[in-house]
Amino acid sequence: GPLRILPSELRAERDTESIDLTPREISILKLLHDHPGQVISRDTMLDVCWGLEYLPESRTLDQQIAKLRKKIERDEEIIETVRGSGHRWRGHI
């Protein structure tokens, strides 16, 4: 079934399953969901979800996306990686 994100509760739901999320995961999901079909660059994601003053290592975003995918994706791809550009929302809410 569709994924339902509950930001104020730091979780998502799918069918009867409750999925705990971190504030950063919620931030990533919200950014992608608010721009469906649009590729969000890595720099934009880092600026919005980590802050302009934070300079994470290059793999930080990749690791966070991988963890998030394990939590929310089943048989369908919700977060699409666009090589060399960033990520795009493909999910249904």
Secondary structure, DSSP 8 states (H G I E B T S, - for coil): ---EEEGGGTEEEETTEEEE--HHHHHHHHHHHTSTT--EEHHHHHHHHH-TT----TTHHHHHHHHHHHHH-SSS-SEEEETTTEEEE----
